[in-house]
Amino acid sequence: MSRNTDLRADPKLYAILGLAGVGVFSSTLVSPALPGMASAFDLTEARVGMVMTAFFLPAVVAIPVVGSLTDVMGRRTVFLVSLVVYGFAGMLIGFVDSFGVILLLRAIQGCAFPGLIPMAITLIGDLYEGRVATTAQGFLTSITGLVGVGSPLLAGVLVDVSWRHPFFLYGLSFVAFVCCYLWLPEPTSAPARAASESSGSIVPSLSQLVEMGREVGGALTTESRIVIVGVFVLFFVRYALFTFMPLYAVTVLGTSEFVGGAAVAVLGLGRLFVAPAAGRIVGRFGRRTVLIGSLLLFGVGTGALLLTLEPWLVLLILGVASVGDGLFDPVANDVVTATAAADVRGRVVSVLEVGKTGAISVSPVAFGVLLSVSSYTVLFVTGAVLAVAVAGVIGLVLDDR
């Protein structure tokens, strides 16, 4: 591990960021293509939405399995194979003429996804420590924010030609493969070599996987458990805002769809601009203070949406909330990876990523049901209360290291 690495001159970090960046494509390249796909295959909105479900449901199941494999087979084997499978399946979608095959390819991508963003978080825990690790997690959050803003815009241009064209961008996975192959060796702290030597095989048996799953319970500290709960709440509320703010802007604020899109973009600004400074901020105030303050900022920002119907003020408030979002995520990632030993880190991070992916999967449905029986007032209050409540629990559980 490295405490004093110059991150900007470290090619390993750039390889990790490339690994995570192509992982963001899982949804950002797909959403702009859905209307054209629905037209091409004569699909209803509900059916074409299965393209997203076909990815995220297998991903939720695959994350803990792949997390266990990384602790036995090693990180490098898993992320290199994942990049090839993910990129190849994504590009094939641009060529097929069967909606059923598209769903199958998306499911294959979902199974490869744990070797991308979750792996990137694990690798930072393997390679860096202290403030350097927090800063690296901040860069990771920032690059996912940048790709999350830029790739939908590019995909939106490409769909004007054909709904198939955005899927060809999955070819960038092979660029990431080359970078990872050249710059990202197996971390010396990873347990794969010892595990394979002792067992005589790099492929774990079913009984070994079950036992490894049991070990995770003992490896999860109280600190990491509550932080994972905080991550779930943050993503749960964040993706509700992502989903419903455009509709809120048009139906309640009476503005254009452009303002609704701007609201989504503003929500990503904290990850893009604030997250890289997470290491310095933690160095000054401590992890506990930053985690509590960032969740409070996000929660208060969500609740403050009730205070005005002026579109420019709504965008300003969302910008404030995005600062909390941009700070909490990298620090939470660092807490979870830093408290896990190397031989269980892949599995512990998989628990964190199941929380994130699960929150993304259920948030639009849960808050959609809530809106159907109540109002946006209840949505904003619920989101604010959840964030503030978890901030309070973190304040009681975490020490300020």
N, C-alpha and C positions, 0 to 999 in steps of 0.2 A: 504494500500500500504506500501511497505518497501523501505526505502532509504539505509539502512545499512545492508542488508541481506548478509550473507556469502553464496554466490550462490553455491559453491561447496559442501556445507553441507545441501542444501535445497532440500528435496525430491520432492517438487512441480515442481521445474525446471526440474528434471529428467523425471517426468511424461510428462511435456510439450514437452521435447525433443523427447521422445518416440512417442508422438502423431504426431509430425512433421516428425520424421524419417520414420514411415510407410507410411506417405503421399508421400514421395519421390519415393516409390515403384511404383507409378502410371505409370511411364514411364520406369524406370530403369530395372524393372524385365521383362518388356514386349518386349522391342526392341530386346534383344538377342533371344527371342523365335519366332520372326516373320518369319525368313527363314524356320524353321521347320514347323511352322503352315501353311505357304504358300504351302509347299510340301505336307503336310498331307491332305489339303483340295483342292489342285490343284488351287491355287489362283495366280492371277497376282500381281505384286508389288503394283499397284494402289489399288487393292481390299484389300490386307492384310494391307495396310496402314490405312484402315478404322478403324482398331482396336484402333489406336491412336485418330483418329477423333471422334469416338464414345464415347470416354472418355472426351475429352476437350470441345466439343461443349455443352454437358449438364452441364459441370462444369461451364462454363461461365454464363449460364442461372441460375444455382442453387446458385452461390455465393451470389448475392444480396438477394435472397429469404431467404437463410439460415442465412445470416447476420442479416436480420430483425427478424427472429425467435429467434436468440440468445438474442436479446434485449428484447424479451417478455417472452420466455420460460426459459431463463437462459442458461448459458454456459454448465453446467454439463450434462443436459439432452441431449443436441445436440451432444456433443463430444462422449458421451458413446454410443448413438444409432449409430452415424456415424461410429465408430470403428467396431461395430458388422456387420453392413450392408456392409461396405467396405471390411472387411476381409472375410466374408462369400461369397460374390459375387466373389471376387478374387480367392478364393480357388476352387469354383465350376467350374471355367474356365478350371482347370486341369482335370476335369472329363467329360465334355460334348463333344458330337460328332457332333455338328451342329455349323457352322460358324455364322448363324443368332443368335443363343442363346449366343454365345460368345460376339457378338456386344451388345446384350441386357444387359448382365452382366456387360460389360464395361460401358454402359450408366448408370446403377445403381451405379457403383463405382463413376462415375463422379458426380452424384447427392450427394453422401456422402462425396466427397472430401472437400467441404467447411468446414466441421466439423473437419478437420485435420490441415493442414498447416495454412490456414487463421485463424482458431480458436486458434492455438498456438500463433500467433502474437497478437491476441486480448487479450489472457490470460496474456501475459507478460505485456501488457498495464494496465490490471486490477490489477495485483499483485505487480508490481514494479514501481519505478519512479526514475527520475534523472539518474545519471551515472550507477546505478545498473540496470535500465531498458535497457540502451544502451548496457551494457555488456551482459545482458541476451539475447538481440536480436542478439548480436554477437555470442554467443554460439549456438543460433538457426540456424543462417546462417552457422556456422561451421559444425554442425551435419548434416545439409542437404547436405553440400559439401562432408562430409565423406561418408554418405550413397550413395550419387550420384556417388562416385568413387568406393566404395567397392561392392555395390549390383550388378552392371552389371558384374563385374568379377566373382562373385559367380554364377550369373545366367548363365554366359557363360560356366561355368563348368557343371552345371546341364543340359543344353540343349544338351550336348554331349550324355546324357542318353536318354532324351526325351524332346520335346518342352513343355510338360505339367509340368515338375518338377519345374520350377521357380515359377509357380503360387501357389504352396503349401507354399511358403515363406510368402504369405499373411496371413498365420496363425499367424505370429508374431503380427498381429493386436490385437489378443486376449491377448497376453502378455502385450501389451500397454494398453489394456482395464483394466487388473487387476491393473497395476501400477496407472492408472488414477483414478480408483475406490477407491483405498486405500489412495492415496497421494494427490489427487486434488479435494478439496471441491469446492462448488460454491463460487466464489470470493465475498467478502462482498460488493464490490463496484458495482457488477452487479445489474441491475435494475429489475430482474425477479420477485422478491417477491412482490415489490410494484405494479408492473404492473398487476400481476395476481390477487392481492387483490382488486385493483380498478376496474378491468373489470369483475371479477367473473369467468374468464376462462383463461387458459394458452395458448389457441390457438387463434391467432388474426383473426379477420374477414378480408374480402377483403378490406373494406373501411379503416380499421386500417392499413393494409399493405400499401395501397396507401398513406395515410397520413404520415406513417413512412418514405416512400420513399421521400416525399417532405421535411421532416425534415432534410434529409441528405444534401440537397443543402445548407441549412442554417448552418449546422454543419461543412461543409468543409471550412476551412479558406483558405485565399490566399496562405499561406505558405504550407499547406498540398496539395493544388491543384497542385502547381508547382512541389512539390516533387513527387507526383504521376505521373506527366508527365515525370519527370526524370527517375522514375522507369520503366515506359513503354519503354522509349528510351533505357535504359540500357539492359533490357531483349530482346528488339527487335534486337539490334545489337549483343548481347551475343549469342543468339540462332542461328543467322546467322553464326557466327563463329563456333559454335558447329556443325552446319549442314555441312558447306562447307569446313572447314579447312582440314579434311581428304582427300577430293577430291583435294583440292589445293596442298596438300603435294605430292600426287601421280602424278597429271597431270602437275603441273607447276614446283614444286621443283624437281621432278624426284626421289622421295624417296620411301620407302616401305610403306605399309599400317600400319606397326607398328609405324612409325613416325607420321602418321596421327592420330592414336589412342593416341599417346603420347601428341600430340598437344591438344586434347580434355581434357586429364587428367591434363595438365599444366594449362588450363583455370580454373580448379576447385581448384587450390592450394591456391589462395588468400582467398577463402571462408573457406577453411579448417584451414589455419594457421594464417591469419591476422584478420579475423572477431572477434575472441574472445578478441582481444585487442582494439576493437572499443571504449569501454567505457573509457579506459585510454587515448586514443588518442584524443577523444572529450574533455575530461577533461583538456587536455593541450592546444589544439588549438581552440576548439569551434566547434559547429555543422556546422555552415555556411562554415567555412574554410575547414573542412573535406569533406563536401558534394561537394564543388567546386573542391577541390584538387583531390578527388577520381575520379570524372567524367572526369576531365582533364587528369589524369593519364590513365584512360581507353581509352579515345578518342585518345590521343597521341600514346598510345601503338597500337591501331588499325591502325592508319595512318602509323606508323613506319614499319609496315609489308611490305610497298612498298620499303623500303630501302635496302633490301637484299634478296638473294635467297639461302643463306646458311642455311641449316636446323637447325643447332644448334643455330644460331642467331635468327631465327624465333621462336624457342621454348623459348629463353630468353626474347624476346619481348612480347610474350604471357604471360610469367610469370609476367612481369611488369604490363601488362594490368589487369591481374587477381588480383593484389594488389588493384587496384582501384575498381574493381568489389566487392572484399571481404569487402572493407570498406564502400562503398556506401549503400549496401543493408541493413545492420542492422541499420545504422544511419537513413536511410529513413523510415524504419519500426517504429523506435522510434519516429520520428517527427510526423508521422501520428497518432500513438496511443496516444501520449502525448497531442496533440492538440484537441483530441476528448473527450467529456464528457462521463462518463460511460454508460449513457442511450442510446447513439447513437454510441458507439465505435464499436460494431459488424458490424453495417451498413457502417460506415466509412472505416473500414478495408476491407469490402467486395468490396468497390470501388477500393481500392489499389490492391486487389487480382484479380479483373476483369482485371485491367490494365496489371498485370503480365501474367495471363493466356491468355488474348487476344493477347499480344505481342508474346508469345510462339506459339500461333496458326497461326498467320499470317506471322511471320518472314520468315520461310522457303519458303513460297509461294512467298512473295513479293521480297525477294532477289534472289530467283530462277528465277523469271521473269526478274529481273534486270540483272542477269548474262547472260540470254539468248540473251539479246540485247546489252550487253556491255562486261565487263571484270572484273576480280578480282580487278583491280586498282580502278574501279568505286565503287565496293563494299566496299573496305577499306576506300576510301575517304568519301563515304556517311556515313559510320558508324562513322568515326572520326568527321566529321562536325556536325552530329546530337548530339553527346556527348558533344562536345565543346560548341555548341550553347546553349544547356540546362544548362550547367555549368555557362555560362554567365548570363542567365536569373535568375538562382538561386542566383547568386551574387547580382543582383539588387533587388530581392524580399525579401530574408531572412535577418533577423537580426542575430547578432552573439551571441546568448545566449548559 
